[in-house]
Amino acid sequence: MLAAVADLPKEIQDRIDYHEWSLRNREGIDMFKRSNARSLPSIAINGELRFESLIPTSEELIQAIREKTEE
């Protein structure tokens, strides 16, 4: 999933900060619970769960990021 974000165009990457959490530690487990995710992989944008159980296409991910960063 992180690769999908890392492969985004530079203009999009410049607009975001992204983090990957591991479910092998407390911080990752807490983030998973806060996002109300039920399965992996999952992507939340500005705290809102947007993609769950799938890796979005670059176009879908770019559109979702633009929607949240242009609000």
PELIN-V969851 format. One line per field, one symbol per residue. ss: DSSP state (H for helix, E for strand, L for the rest). psi: psi as a letter, one per 20 degrees, with the letter a starting at -180 (. if undefined). burial: 1 if it has 9 or more other ideal C-beta (glycine too) atoms within 8 Angstrom, else 0. A space follows every 10 residues. Layout:
BEGIN
ss = ???
psi = ???
burial = ???
END
This chain:
BEGIN
ss = LHHHHHLLLH HHHLLLLLLL LLLLLHHHHH HHHHLLLLLL LEEEELLEEE EELLLLLHHH HHHHHHHHHL L
psi = ghhhghiqqh hghiiqpqqp qpjjrggggg ggghikqirq qqpqplipoh ppjqoqrggg ggggggghij .
burial = 1001100100 0110010000 0000000110 1100101000 1111100010 1100010101 1101110100 0
END
